[in-house]
Amino acid sequence: MGTDTLRTDAADDTAGLRREQRGWYFYDWACSVYSTSVVTVFLGPYLTAVAERAADADGYVHPLGVPVRAGSFFAYSVSLSVILAVVVMPVVGGVADRTGRKKPLLAAAAYTGAAATTGMFFLDGDRYLLGGALLVVANAAQSVGMMLYNSYLPQIAPPEERDAVSSRGWAFGYAAGSTVLVANLVLYSAHDSFGLTETAAVRVCLASAGLWWGAFTLVPLRRLRDRHARVERASAAGLRQLTATVRDMRRHPLTLAFLLAYLIYNDGIQTVITQASVYGSQELGLGQSTLIMAVLLVQVLAVAGALAMGRLARTYGAQRTILGSLVAWTLTLAAGYFLPAKAPVFFFVLAGGIGLVLGGSQALSRSLFSHLVPPGKEAEYFSAYELSDRGMSWLGPLLFGMTYQLTGSYRSAIISLVAFFVIGFVLLARVPVRRAIGEAGNPVPGKI
């Protein structure tokens, strides 16, 4: 009888984890549309055009009296959003770990980001400052939300399942991005048939991403559950929390070494994602419909790529698979530098290459890091991890924007990002991940 009871309890626990995993996937489904439709496709070229309308005769806008080339305003706004996230995430991560109440914090972050994104409907004329402010709020909110979302992974998946669960989450996100991009393409291409101007169609596409984000966030909020807090009392100020998190991470130098490598190479990945549409429209002279089709191709192939690289990791290990993807990213950027203008076929080929490695490199990085986090400190550690995730990087966009500001060439700006992948590869290759997992106090999987 006792054995039967144990079996029943184990089955209930497994069923409960499966339910949570399915709910967890849906947050990627909810918020990835923001990353795809807003950050990757529409907002970069559109906000750049709005800034150019507000620019002076020399092509500069002057936010807070600072001269900024209009073409760099979007990249600088992305960087500023990360500065805000750096302040907020350690605070939220510390509170989440100490109180165990992640769901209310996830809801607050998600609906703040969704509201800011929906407000982009009002971005018109020369209101570039409004666009920049909404971008900063939405990006920072997404960063906080993704940190909380990622911190659930060690709690809902045992070590041997994390690569697969993480990869499925990314696949859900890219599937959602593909679905909404098809609708965006129809609306944008046939905007006259819907009685909309081109700019109105773009604003509807931007706002719809916020509505989608808010609606589908209800699923994970219903299915995920809060765990018992490891400490009774929640903590205070941001700087103190950030200092405490960094101090604790110094006790796990191999975890910190992986995080440093990740922050560098993922900075390059996220900058490519956020700036690719600007590069395509401004440097290559491609139209908005071509850019939408290219990003749609990325989304479709990223679903297959994420799942395929998850399988490769089971054979070769996550670390080796990620290293292979970084080589592919370097070659892709080099090819992008030489792309001829007004040649959409070559741009589509490049987009296909990006799609095949994009989802897998991010999904495996997330699952690998989850093995390196000391138990009970998931949200704190993922707050540091999230600083460079999903378009929240600051150094890459800053370098991209400064390179363009100094050279006036988007080709120079895009090739400058190769440094992130080369340095990231070298640093990641030097991390002994099996020893790092053991020193973090976690069981070491058979293949890692």
N, C-alpha and C positions, 0 to 999 in steps of 0.2 A: 504493500500500500504506500509506504514511504517512497519507494522507487517510482511508482506511478505518479505520485504528487510532484516529485522532482522533475519528471519528464513533462508533466503538464505545465509546470512553472517555466521550464526552459522553452517549451513551445510558445507559451504566452509571451515570454520575453522576446523571442525571435520574431513573432508576429508584430509585436509592438515596435521593434526596431525597423522592420520592413515598412510599416505604416509611416514612421517618422522619415525614413529615407525617401519614400515617395513624396511626402509633403516637402521635404528639404529640396528635392529637385525643382519644385515649382517656384522657389524664390529666384533661381537662375532664369527660369521661364519668364518670371515677372520683370526683373530688372535688366536683363540682357538687351531688351528692346531699346532701352535708353542708350546703352553703349553702342548699339548698332545704328539705329536710326538717327539718334541725336548727335552723339560724339563723332561717330565714324563717317556718316553720310552727309547729313544736312547742315548741322550747326557751323562747322568749320567754314565752308564756302559762304554760307549765308551771313554769318556774323562778320566775316571778312568784308563782304560786300556792303553791309550796313556801316562798318567802320570806314570803308573807303568813301561812302557818301558823306560822312561827317568829317572827313579829313580836310586839311588845309591844302594850299596849292602845291606844297612839297610832298604831299602824301602822308602826313603825320596827323594823328589825333593826340589829344592832350588830357588824358585822365588824371585828375588831381594836379594838373599843371606839368605833368611829366611827358616829354615828347616821345611818342611811340609810333613806329611805322605801322600803318594800318594793317599790313600783311602779317605783322607779328602779334597783333592784339589777341587773337584767339589762343595762340601758344602760351602767351604770358598769363592769360586768364586760367588756363589749365594748371600752370605752375602755382598760381596764387591759391587755387583750390586745395592744393596739397599742403600748403603752409597752414591753411585752416584745419585740414584733416590731421596734421601732425599734432596740433594742440588738442583737438577734441578726442581723437581715437584712444590714446592711452587712458584718458579719464573714463570714457565709456567702457573700455575693456576691463579696467580695474573694478569698476562698479559691477559689471556683469559677473566677473569671477567671484567677487566677495558676497554678493547678494544672491547669486544664482538666478536672477530675473533677467534673462536675455530677451524673452519675447516682447515685453513692453518697450525695451530699448530698440529692438529690431523694428517694431511698428512705428516708433517715433522717427527713426532714421528714414524708413521707407516712405512714409507719407510726407515728410519734409521734402525729400527728393522728388516725389511724384508731384507735389504741389508746385514746386519751382519749375519743373519741366512743363507742366500744363500751362503755367504762366507765360511760357515762351510764345504762346499764341499772340501775345501783345507786343512782340518784338517786331517793330515795323519802322519805316522811315529811316532816321539816322540815330535811333536809340541804342547805340552800341554799348553805352554804360549799363543800361537795363539788361542787355544780353549778357554782358560780362558778369554782372552781379548774379543773375539767375544761374549761369553756368557754374560759378564758384560755389553757390549753395547746393545745387544739384549734385555736382561732382563730390563735394565733401560729404554730403548725406549718403551718396551711394557708397563711398569709401567706408563710412562707419557701418552701414548696413551689411556690406560684404564681409567686413571683419567679423561681425557677429554671426553671420551665416556660416562662414568658414570655420568658426570656432566650434560649431556643432559636429563637425566631421569626426573628430576622435571619440565623440560620445555616441554616435549613431552607427558606427561601422567598426568592427574589429580589425586589427592590423592587416590581416590577409585579404580583406575586402576593400581597403580604402582606395587603392588605385582604380578599381572598377567603379566604385560608388562615385568617386570624384569625377571620373571620366563621363559617367552618365549625367552628372549634373551639368557639366560643360556642354554635353550633347543636347540636353534640354534647352539650354540657353541659346545655342546656335539654331536649333529648330524654331524657337520662338522668333529669333531675329529674321530668319528666312520667311516665316509666315507673314510677319508684319511688313517686311520689305516688299513682298509681292503686292500687298495692298497699297503701300506707298507708291510703288512704281505705276500702278494703274491710276491712282489719283493724280499723281504728278504729270504723267504723260497725257492724260485726258482731262486736264484741269478745266479746259474750256467747256467740255461737256457737262461738268458739274457746276458750271457758273462761277468758277473761281479764277482769279488771276494766278500767275505763277508764284508770286510771293505769298499769296493767301494759301495756296496749296502746300507750300513748304511749312507755313505756320501751323496748318492743320496736322501735318505729319509730325511736327515737333510735339504739339500738345497731346496727340493721340498716344504717344509713347508714355507720357505721364499718367494718362488714364489707365492704360494697360498695366503699368507698374503697380498702381494703387489697387486695381481690381484683383489681380492674381496673387498679390501678397496675402490676401485673405486665406489662401490654401495653406501655406506653411504656418501661419499664425494659429490655425485650427489644429494642425497635426503635430507640430513640434512641442516638446514639453520642457519645462525648466527643471534643472537638477538641484539637489541640495547644495547650498553654498558651502565653500570650504572655510570661510571665515564669516562671523556673524555681522560685523559692522562694515559698511561701505566707506570708501575713502573719499577724499577731498580733491585738492587742487591739482590742476593739470601738470604743472611743471614738476611737482613732487611725485605724482604718479609716474610720469615719464622717466624721471630719474630712478625711481624704484624699479621699474621694469628693466631699464638698461643695466642697472646694477645687478639684478638677478640674472640677466642673460650673460653677464660676464662670468658667472659661475658655470656656464655651459658654453665654453669657447667654440666647440665644434658646431653647435647649433647656430651660434653667432656667425661663424665662418660661412655656413650654408646660406644664412639670411643675407649676408653681404653679397655673395655671388648672385643670389636671386634678385636682390634689389637692383643690381647693375644690369644683368641681361634682360630682366623684365621691364626695366626703364626703357630699354631700346624697343622691346615689343610694343609697349603701350604707346610710345611716341609714334611708331609706324602706324598704329591703329588710328590715333587721333589726327595725324597730319597727312595721311595718305590721300584723303579727298581734296585737301588744299593743294597738295602736290599735283594731283591729277587735273584739277580745274585750272590752277594758276600757271603751272609750268608746262603741262602737256596739252593744255587747251581742250580738255575733254568736257562734254556736256554733262548736266546733272543726271540724265537718264542713263548714260554710259557708266557713270560712277555708281548709280544704284544697282545696275546689272552686275558690275564687278564685285561689289560688296555682297550681293545676293549669292554670287558664285562662291565667295569666301565662306559665307555662312553654311551653304550646302556641303561643301567639301570639308569644312571644319567639323561637322557632325561625324562624318566618316573618319576623318583624321584623328579625332579625339578617341574614338572607339578602337581604331587600329593601333594607335600608339599605346593604348592601355593593354592591348594584347602583346605588343612588342615588349612592354615592361615586364610581363609575366615570364618572358623567355630570357631577356637580356638584363633586366633590372631597370628601375626607374632612372637611376643616375646616368647610365650609359645611353638610354633612350633620349633623355633631355640633352645630353652632350651632342648627340647626332642632330637633334633639331636645331641647335645653335649654329652648327656648321651650315645647315640649310638656310637659316635666317641670314647669315653673312653673305652667302652666294646670292640670295634673293635681293638684298639691298644693292649689291654690286651690279646686278642686272638692271635694277631700277634706275640707277644713275645713267645708264646708256639708253634708256627707252626713248625712241623718237617721239616727237610731238604729233598730236592728232593721229595716233595709230592705236585705236581701241583694241585690236586683236592682240597686240603685244602686251597691253595693259591687262587684258583678261588672262593671258598666260601667267603673268606675274601674280595676279590675284589668286589663281589656282594654286600656285606654289605656296603662297602665304596660307591659304586655307588648309592645306594638308598638314602643316606643322603647327598652326596657331593653337587650336584647341588642345592638342595633346601636350604641347610643351607647358601650357598653363595648368592643365588638370594634373599632370604628373608632379609638377612642382608643388602644388597644393598638398597632394597626398603624401609626398616625400617629407615635406615640412611637418605634417601632422605627426609623423613618427618621432620627430626631434623635439617636440614640445613636452616639458615636464607635466605629469598629470596634475589637474586642478588649476593650471594656468593657461588654459586654451585661449580665452579671449584676450588676455594681456599680450601673449606672444603673437597671436594673429593680428593684433592691432599694429604691431611693428611690421609684420608680413604684409599687411594690406596697404601700407604706405606707398608701395610701388605697384599695386595691382590694378588691372582693368582701367587704364587710362588715368590713374591718379599719380603717375610719376611727375616729378618736378624738374629734375636735372635734364632729362631728354628734351621735353618741350622748350625749356629755357635755352639749351644749346641750339636746338633747331631754330628758335626765334632769333637768337643773337647772331647765328651764322647768316641767316637771311638778312637781318638788319645791317650786318657789316658788308655782305657781298652782293645783296640784291638777287641772289641765285638760289632757287629752291633745290637745284641739283646738288649744290655744295652743302645745303642744309641736310638733305637726305643721306648723303654719303658720310656725313660726320657721325651718323649713328652707328656705323660699323664698329666703332671703338667699344660700345657697350657689349656687343656680342663676343668680341674677342677677349676682352677682359673678364667677362662673366664666365666664358668657357674655361679659361685658365684657373680662375678661383674655384669653380665648381669641381673641376678635375682633381683638385688638391684636397677635397674634403673626404675623409674616411667615414662614409655614412654609417657603416655597420657599428663602428665604435661610437659614433655620435649618438646613435639610437640607444645603445646600452648605457652610455653615460647620462642620458636624459631620464633613465629609469623606465624605459619601455621595452617590451619583448621585441626581439629582432626577427623579422620575417625571413623565410627561407630564401627568397629572391628579392633583392633591393638594389 
